[in-house]
Amino acid sequence: MKVKNGFGLSKNLKFLRQQLLKNDFKDANKIFNKISKNDKNFSLTEDEVNSWGYQLIEQGKKNEAMEIFKLNTLLFPKSSNVYDSYGEILETLGNRKEAIINYRKSLELNPDNTNAANYLKDKK
């Protein structure tokens, strides 16, 4: 991920990133909604948003990653994977109570999610 290649992000994700940077990554959902209201063709995929969240973690930007994973749960509320990723960053940041809630939601959506099941088993 380098400046010269647009950080490896799609055109839409780069634009969202620019808008989020202006607001210190706060209110990501509100910013996304404003962008998508103004541009009916603006869309993101679950995988690209999730991948970006992990890239932010690798860069040591855990709070920003948390906002991106949270946004992904709002964009794709029926995906087990987005709750699993959000739970992971919440645990990393020490927010165990919220992590458990998200891992439970992930497991509810996908009972075969062994990562969530193993996490929750260890927390009983």
PARO-254397 format. One record per residue (C-alpha): residue number from 1; residue in one letter; x, y, z. Coordinates in Angstrom, 3 decimals. Example, Ala and Ser with C-alpha at 12.3 -4.5 7.8 and 13.67 -1.06 7.14 Angstrom:
2
> k|r|px|py|pz
> 1|A|12.300|-4.500|7.800 .
> 2|S|13.670|-1.060|7.140 .
This chain:
124
> k|r|px|py|pz
> 1|M|0.000|0.000|0.000 .
> 2|K|1.781|3.092|-1.242 .
> 3|V|0.705|6.605|-2.105 .
> 4|K|1.749|6.198|-5.737 .
> 5|N|-0.569|3.232|-6.294 .
> 6|G|-3.478|4.832|-4.459 .
> 7|F|-2.808|2.677|-1.415 .
> 8|G|-4.035|-0.344|-3.379 .
> 9|L|-7.629|0.767|-2.879 .
> 10|S|-10.434|0.930|-5.431 .
> 11|K|-11.516|4.336|-6.733 .
> 12|N|-14.539|4.397|-4.417 .
> 13|L|-12.577|3.255|-1.394 .
> 14|K|-9.916|5.905|-2.060 .
> 15|F|-12.619|8.557|-2.171 .
> 16|L|-14.143|7.294|1.084 .
> 17|R|-10.661|7.298|2.637 .
> 18|Q|-10.135|10.935|1.622 .
> 19|Q|-13.436|11.915|3.216 .
> 20|L|-12.723|9.936|6.372 .
> 21|L|-9.289|11.511|6.747 .
> 22|K|-10.950|14.945|6.792 .
> 23|N|-13.028|13.783|9.765 .
> 24|D|-10.364|11.750|11.627 .
> 25|F|-12.215|8.546|10.690 .
> 26|K|-15.219|9.540|12.808 .
> 27|D|-18.812|9.042|11.637 .
> 28|A|-17.803|6.636|8.869 .
> 29|N|-21.375|5.485|8.306 .
> 30|K|-22.674|9.048|8.079 .
> 31|I|-19.929|9.921|5.593 .
> 32|F|-20.604|6.795|3.539 .
> 33|N|-24.337|7.595|3.453 .
> 34|K|-23.672|11.169|2.341 .
> 35|I|-21.371|9.991|-0.457 .
> 36|S|-23.752|7.289|-1.664 .
> 37|K|-26.692|9.709|-1.557 .
> 38|N|-24.799|12.116|-3.822 .
> 39|D|-23.521|9.364|-6.123 .
> 40|K|-25.997|6.563|-6.806 .
> 41|N|-23.206|4.505|-8.440 .
> 42|F|-21.022|4.629|-5.333 .
> 43|S|-20.640|1.165|-3.885 .
> 44|L|-18.162|-0.938|-1.988 .
> 45|T|-17.793|-4.660|-1.555 .
> 46|E|-17.624|-6.406|1.762 .
> 47|D|-14.252|-7.921|0.923 .
> 48|E|-12.579|-4.660|-0.088 .
> 49|V|-13.748|-2.887|3.061 .
> 50|N|-12.658|-5.812|5.239 .
> 51|S|-9.271|-6.025|3.516 .
> 52|W|-8.751|-2.314|4.063 .
> 53|G|-9.487|-2.759|7.757 .
> 54|Y|-6.750|-5.381|8.007 .
> 55|Q|-4.350|-3.135|6.072 .
> 56|L|-4.989|-0.418|8.642 .
> 57|I|-4.197|-2.876|11.444 .
> 58|E|-0.916|-3.768|9.729 .
> 59|Q|-0.094|-0.046|9.645 .
> 60|G|-0.750|0.230|13.379 .
> 61|K|-3.930|2.249|12.838 .
> 62|K|-6.170|0.137|15.063 .
> 63|N|-8.734|2.816|15.899 .
> 64|E|-9.193|3.610|12.213 .
> 65|A|-9.496|-0.122|11.491 .
> 66|M|-12.192|-0.384|14.150 .
> 67|E|-14.223|2.318|12.408 .
> 68|I|-13.869|0.536|9.067 .
> 69|F|-14.880|-2.844|10.478 .
> 70|K|-17.834|-1.194|12.229 .
> 71|L|-18.861|0.429|8.940 .
> 72|N|-18.690|-2.976|7.262 .
> 73|T|-21.175|-4.401|9.793 .
> 74|L|-23.572|-1.610|8.868 .
> 75|L|-23.073|-2.081|5.141 .
> 76|F|-23.318|-5.885|5.229 .
> 77|P|-25.388|-6.785|8.318 .
> 78|K|-26.096|-10.331|7.136 .
> 79|S|-22.421|-11.283|6.819 .
> 80|S|-20.898|-13.405|9.551 .
> 81|N|-17.405|-12.400|8.466 .
> 82|V|-17.848|-8.680|9.118 .
> 83|Y|-18.927|-9.293|12.721 .
> 84|D|-16.009|-11.677|13.206 .
> 85|S|-13.538|-9.036|12.001 .
> 86|Y|-15.176|-6.327|14.102 .
> 87|G|-15.066|-8.610|17.137 .
> 88|E|-11.389|-9.239|16.503 .
> 89|I|-10.418|-5.564|16.493 .
> 90|L|-12.608|-4.855|19.517 .
> 91|E|-10.794|-7.597|21.445 .
> 92|T|-7.449|-6.216|20.276 .
> 93|L|-8.437|-2.803|21.628 .
> 94|G|-9.513|-4.313|24.951 .
> 95|N|-13.256|-3.984|24.479 .
> 96|R|-14.098|-7.582|25.407 .
> 97|K|-17.795|-6.982|26.118 .
> 98|E|-18.427|-5.575|22.617 .
> 99|A|-16.158|-8.229|21.078 .
> 100|I|-18.280|-10.985|22.625 .
> 101|I|-21.469|-9.391|21.265 .
> 102|N|-20.018|-9.297|17.760 .
> 103|Y|-18.607|-12.810|17.881 .
> 104|R|-22.027|-14.052|19.044 .
> 105|K|-23.672|-12.257|16.112 .
> 106|S|-21.122|-13.787|13.742 .
> 107|L|-21.809|-17.266|15.106 .
> 108|E|-25.567|-16.670|14.903 .
> 109|L|-25.216|-15.826|11.206 .
> 110|N|-22.810|-18.707|10.559 .
> 111|P|-22.913|-21.538|13.118 .
> 112|D|-19.887|-23.087|11.359 .
> 113|N|-17.643|-20.121|12.201 .
> 114|T|-14.973|-21.917|14.213 .
> 115|N|-13.059|-18.702|14.956 .
> 116|A|-16.067|-17.152|16.714 .
> 117|A|-16.949|-20.432|18.426 .
> 118|N|-13.407|-20.861|19.741 .
> 119|Y|-13.278|-17.257|20.933 .
> 120|L|-16.580|-17.572|22.799 .
> 121|K|-15.638|-20.961|24.275 .
> 122|D|-12.569|-19.380|25.835 .
> 123|K|-14.614|-16.540|27.334 .
> 124|K|-17.096|-18.634|29.334 .
